[in-house]
């Protein structure tokens, strides 16, 4: 699998947040199937490449791995420990299909169109809310990065006007308030102000304090 340019990964894998449900080894098998498909490798050769693939895990953060295990097992599936189980998980997720060509050679293919997790998995309301939150964070990534950097640079305690936060971070006023509301709701920060966050004007002063225990858990800060 040296020619990386031939591997086609559907952008929906990222857009639909499938990464939340894919262990690192499973994702790499998915990539490998893209390679087999692109290179038209079929039959025993394809099977051998998949099952003998030396998959290494690069993300060794125990907290991330444990969270991924909880997510997979909550869905009712076994967290994979070998390539056969990686394939089985991809089949359960309906991300791949296994069939035969006109010569009866086994073929491994990406399933298209790529389904959304909520279409093929039994997601409860809590999980649907988590997906909604992840999408919010992705859409407001710059606001999160800039505001959290400002807070951390002030040792987790900040007294400032909304206008000062805007001028320092270059984040829009509406995005500042949305991001602060989100962080308060998840418990990562607390805010003292003379009015609700959504009613704050640029001249209003706020006192923001990081709630260290929750912040470290939610933001994976060590």
TORDRENVEX-842524 format. One line per field, with one value per residue (C-alpha): residue number from 1; x, y, z. Coordinates in nm, 3 decimals. Layout:
// TORDRENVEX-842524
pos <- (NUM;...);
x <- (X;...);
y <- (Y;...);
z <- (Z;...);
***
This chain:
// TORDRENVEX-842524
pos <- (1;2;3;4;5;6;7;8;9;10;11;12;13;14;15;16;17;18;19;20;21;22;23;24;25;26;27;28;29;30;31;32;33;34;35;36;37;38;39;40;41;42;43;44;45;46;47;48;49;50;51;52;53;54;55;56;57;58;59;60;61;62;63;64;65;66;67;68;69;70;71;72;73;74;75;76;77;78;79;80;81;82;83;84;85;86;87;88;89;90;91;92;93;94;95;96;97;98;99;100;101;102;103;104;105;106;107;108;109;110;111;112;113;114;115;116;117;118;119;120;121;122;123;124;125;126;127;128;129;130;131;132;133;134;135;136;137;138;139;140;141;142;143;144;145;146;147;148;149;150;151;152;153;154;155;156;157;158;159;160;161;162;163;164;165;166;167;168;169;170;171;172;173;174;175;176;177;178;179;180;181;182;183;184;185;186;187;188;189;190;191;192;193;194;195;196;197;198;199;200;201;202;203;204;205;206;207;208;209;210;211;212;213;214;215;216;217;218;219;220;221;222);
x <- (0.000;0.276;0.084;-0.121;-0.261;-0.480;-0.672;-1.011;-1.185;-1.540;-1.556;-1.881;-1.676;-1.560;-1.873;-2.100;-1.865;-1.799;-1.463;-1.643;-1.742;-1.430;-1.139;-0.807;-0.745;-1.094;-1.044;-0.713;-0.885;-1.144;-0.861;-0.704;-1.031;-1.025;-0.680;-0.791;-1.089;-0.880;-0.612;-0.870;-0.713;-0.955;-0.979;-0.732;-0.476;-0.719;-0.816;-0.454;-0.360;-0.643;-0.592;-0.214;-0.204;0.024;-0.194;-0.021;-0.202;-0.052;-0.299;-0.198;-0.396;-0.565;-0.850;-0.930;-0.909;-1.133;-1.389;-1.388;-1.441;-1.736;-1.893;-1.854;-1.972;-2.270;-2.384;-2.382;-2.066;-1.736;-1.436;-1.213;-0.883;-0.794;-0.856;-1.148;-1.329;-1.242;-1.411;-1.712;-1.754;-1.739;-2.007;-2.226;-2.186;-2.277;-1.966;-1.839;-1.979;-1.823;-1.926;-1.796;-1.705;-1.799;-1.517;-1.639;-1.343;-1.425;-1.424;-1.419;-1.588;-1.678;-2.054;-2.190;-2.366;-2.212;-2.489;-2.515;-2.455;-2.810;-2.944;-2.778;-2.693;-2.920;-2.836;-3.017;-3.102;-2.781;-2.573;-2.768;-2.699;-2.328;-2.324;-2.503;-2.242;-1.953;-2.100;-2.138;-1.774;-1.660;-1.862;-1.722;-1.371;-1.193;-1.405;-1.329;-0.957;-0.924;-1.142;-0.991;-0.640;-0.730;-0.863;-0.559;-0.323;-0.497;-0.453;-0.817;-0.956;-1.056;-1.230;-1.304;-1.568;-1.718;-1.558;-1.214;-1.264;-1.372;-1.074;-0.828;-0.959;-1.109;-1.414;-1.755;-1.977;-2.248;-1.995;-1.839;-2.176;-2.267;-1.933;-1.952;-2.308;-2.190;-1.894;-2.115;-2.374;-2.113;-1.969;-1.620;-1.649;-1.863;-1.954;-2.059;-2.233;-2.514;-2.737;-2.784;-2.508;-2.728;-2.822;-2.466;-2.355;-1.999;-1.949;-2.069;-1.806;-1.789;-1.590;-1.500;-1.355;-1.244;-1.389;-1.069;-1.202;-1.477;-1.259;-0.987;-1.238;-1.427;-1.132;-0.878;-0.639;-0.364);
y <- (0.000;0.237;0.447;0.658;0.866;0.579;0.550;0.716;0.778;0.917;1.262;1.158;0.952;1.279;1.481;1.227;1.190;0.820;0.870;0.860;0.498;0.369;0.231;0.321;-0.030;-0.047;0.283;0.159;-0.154;0.074;0.267;-0.060;-0.165;0.163;0.070;-0.279;-0.130;0.134;-0.112;-0.378;-0.635;-0.922;-1.285;-1.454;-1.181;-0.921;-1.139;-1.213;-0.845;-0.759;-1.033;-1.013;-0.635;-0.522;-0.250;-0.032;0.206;0.552;0.708;0.568;0.806;0.571;0.815;0.831;0.452;0.386;0.635;0.466;0.126;0.257;0.400;0.076;-0.148;0.077;0.014;-0.358;-0.451;-0.603;-0.373;-0.531;-0.694;-0.839;-0.779;-1.022;-0.827;-0.499;-0.628;-0.749;-0.408;-0.236;-0.475;-0.404;-0.033;-0.094;0.094;-0.193;-0.482;-0.812;-0.978;-1.158;-1.045;-1.211;-1.462;-1.552;-1.376;-1.226;-0.847;-0.590;-0.256;0.066;0.094;0.396;0.615;0.625;0.594;0.831;0.674;0.759;0.568;0.235;0.243;0.234;0.576;0.690;1.051;1.097;0.985;1.201;1.499;1.414;1.414;1.748;1.888;1.757;1.923;2.249;2.236;2.164;2.458;2.688;2.542;2.875;3.035;2.746;2.757;3.132;3.165;2.864;2.989;3.326;3.156;2.930;3.222;3.388;3.081;2.983;3.308;3.603;3.932;4.119;4.286;4.103;4.368;4.290;3.921;4.009;4.237;3.987;3.675;3.829;3.607;3.750;3.866;3.611;3.327;3.440;3.417;3.084;2.934;3.063;2.927;2.588;2.573;2.673;2.407;2.131;2.255;2.339;2.700;2.916;3.278;3.564;3.851;4.096;3.939;3.611;3.531;3.571;3.922;4.043;4.354;4.437;4.673;4.415;4.269;3.898;3.693;3.353;3.072;2.730;2.440;2.238;1.886;1.907;2.108;1.844;1.567;1.737;1.900;1.617;1.861;1.693);
z <- (0.000;-0.101;-0.355;-0.115;-0.400;-0.518;-0.189;-0.205;0.127;0.099;0.256;0.426;0.672;0.824;0.749;0.919;1.220;1.167;1.336;1.672;1.610;1.435;1.639;1.485;1.353;1.203;1.023;0.879;0.747;0.588;0.422;0.308;0.146;-0.044;-0.167;-0.274;-0.454;-0.630;-0.735;-0.831;-0.601;-0.548;-0.439;-0.208;-0.264;-0.128;0.169;0.256;0.240;0.478;0.733;0.732;0.748;1.028;1.179;1.434;1.667;1.683;1.924;2.262;2.484;2.729;2.788;2.416;2.373;2.673;2.547;2.206;2.369;2.566;2.251;2.051;2.333;2.410;2.053;2.130;1.943;2.049;2.045;1.777;1.867;1.525;1.156;1.134;1.405;1.233;0.918;1.112;1.272;0.932;0.807;1.110;1.039;0.673;0.565;0.349;0.155;0.052;-0.270;-0.577;-0.925;-1.252;-1.204;-0.855;-0.692;-0.354;-0.358;-0.078;-0.145;0.030;0.060;-0.129;-0.062;0.284;0.545;0.839;1.182;1.289;0.988;1.066;1.438;1.741;1.881;2.195;2.272;2.470;2.174;1.932;2.158;2.161;1.780;1.780;2.020;1.810;1.502;1.695;1.802;1.448;1.313;1.583;1.606;1.568;1.841;2.077;2.003;2.048;2.360;2.536;2.455;2.607;2.921;2.959;2.906;3.202;3.423;3.390;3.530;3.318;3.396;3.075;2.866;2.571;2.353;2.498;2.425;2.071;2.006;2.154;1.982;1.664;1.722;1.630;1.918;1.838;1.826;2.155;2.328;2.167;2.264;2.621;2.654;2.530;2.770;3.063;2.970;2.965;3.295;3.171;3.281;3.505;3.433;3.652;3.473;3.533;3.266;3.074;2.827;2.520;2.635;2.689;2.504;2.402;2.697;2.955;3.184;3.263;3.511;3.360;3.564;3.440;3.639;3.628;3.685;3.423;3.186;3.184;3.130;2.848;2.675;2.724;2.886;3.092);
***
